[in-house]
Amino acid sequence: MTKSEAQQRINKLYEQIDDLRYRYHVLDDPSATDEVYDSLAKELKILEREFPDLANSNSPLNRVGGKPLDKFVKVRHTARMLSLNDAFSTEEVKEWEERIKKLVPVQHLEYFAELKFDGLATSLVYEDGVFARGATRGDGFMGEDITQNLKTISAIPLKLNLELKYTEKFPRDLKQRLARALSLTGRIEVRGEAIMSKHAFATLNKEQKKTGGTEFANPRNAAAGSLRQLDPQVVAARKLSWHAYQLITDLGQTTHEEEHLICAMLGFPTDKHTQVCGTLDEVNNFREKILNLRQQLPYEIDGVVVQVNDREIFKRLGVVGKAPRGAIAFKFAAKKATTVVEEIKIQVGRQGNLTPVAVMRPVEVGGVTITHASLHNEDEIKRLGLKIGDTVVVQRAGDVIPQIVEVLPKMRSGKEKTFHMPTVCPVCGFKAERQMISEGGEKGTALICSNRRCPAKDLKQLEHLVNAFEIYTIGPKILARFKDEGLITDAADIFTLKKEDLVGLERFGEKSAENIISSINSHKIINLAKFIQALGILHVGEETAIDLAAHFGSLEKLKAASFEEIDSIPNIGGAVAKSLYDYFQDKRHLDFIERLIQAGVKLQVTSYKLPAKTGPLAGKKVVVTGMLESMSREEAKAAVREAGGDWVSSVSKNTDYVVAGESAGSKLAKAKALGVRVLNEKQFLDIIKR
Ligand code: IVH
């Protein structure tokens, strides 16, 4: 064969293989058989080997390139990767509808319902039609670059179908809109779920068992574990699959349904069980239908996703916390099993809170073995009427967290024992005090260890900090050991550890000492939000830490902030503000932070910015004062951020816009005095295109 003949043949093979891939993965067309595909691929492989300079990076066989990585590189998502709020009953879905109907007073809302795949959220970016980058969700802002691994998944196109071949069956007007948008767009982002089929999972576990590898609890863990492999060869052998569920780039879609259609036209596998629903009754029926199908599906699902079909309205509904308001995960009830509570232990938390935990006879629930379940507090034990020795019903809430839902009193033998909360901390022996707490809007009491320096508290704080710094080589056991051996007294000491310190420890190898030290050193640089989270301040979790970082931009400013300033930040309530303010008033805490910095911890200079700074308010500092008619304060804040702007609480000469609503007061006056541009609500809405 001459070179030019080979080139022609290779081109034909590319086309034919792409065609089969599309028919198999996107159109679910069974006439595209594996055998034909394999045979064509084999011929292509031989030709590419014979004429190496003809093989190009677009080759459909170019899936397992590259060497194993040392570690994954972090990447910033251009738009935040959100998750979904859950609903478990028709009532909860009804409440969801009522909430959104209040915000968008339209007569009729149309929904789009689809399967909720149980896998791993991923983002795929294409540059000029070529797969350029794939990433995990991470914390929603930053994920890990797993491009090499995703490339091995044959369901993911390496090249988009920009020519829109094989799309005769799609609506013509949508196709035209898409073609126009594609001619103007270089970068396309699509998100979807990486999954492992039940069959691939069973095969993998059998293989793992044979070779003595770790068996996975369920397909989701297997998929996640596989994508975390540094060697793409290994990933390729794991037979993962992928389904698109979200089109991030504006390609002319007006509904979520069109997002699915566009994804399919471009070459992504999409869910075939979707339905546009005019009412919640239809949504409920859809979910019922899918529940009946669940067993037969080739992959695991844990519910259905329901969202407002119209993208305009969906956008307008905005985001609460980490989830879009316009979508909900309507989950299937958790799987249940029965077992026996053998003991109730007390766990001491980071803030010294004593939590009862049921230790149970091991039982399998939905493929995972459960041995422990938190009982939260004494009230919960009373509510359940639980005694030690009782037979109970356990489930995994949201299919993850084990939970005791019911006691079966008829199963009692008479030997069951009533449980009492201890009066002292089981770790340090100090008195346990009862304190009022409010959690998620509910008030209750909690038992707290009164010892400020309780070793259990310290240890939990340490664990928390090490996790926030992502130093995964140091688990709880190693931390406890470092502490017992006197190597560390608090977290700052971790960062001054040297290899020699560890090698001296009994049963501690040179290699693991090296691993630990190098992982500590490579995680000394941390962004502000993570750092704030790492401090383990009472009531300050990931979300609050992000809000604080975005608001203050530097640790210095946060340290110096008044209670009033912290309290004025949207999303941050009084109790949280007080806890933060008190924390930074305590000299010991300031010393601790100083020691962390002395030990080499570096805060990343770039401040932790909320969603991508693009949009009509990009780079603008916006103050909203007074009451707006169309949205609450929280919604206005979300809208400003979504439009790329910075939400600021006080007016200065650096402020770009002051949006003045009903009964705006001193901030409006100040804006006028400083000559800052004032917008009324309508002007504001016009700018953000609502
Ligand atoms: S839409 C705004 N659709 O469920 C977030 N998510 O619990 C976009 N998931 O992180 C999510 N199937 O990884 C959507 N058909 C589907 C899904 C789906 C599975 C996952 C996704 C998300 C998680 C939220």
Residues whose N, C-alpha, C, O or C-beta is under 5 A from the ligand:
A	BS01	IVH	L82 S83 L84 E114 L115 K116 F117 L120 A121 E193 Y245 V305 P324 A329
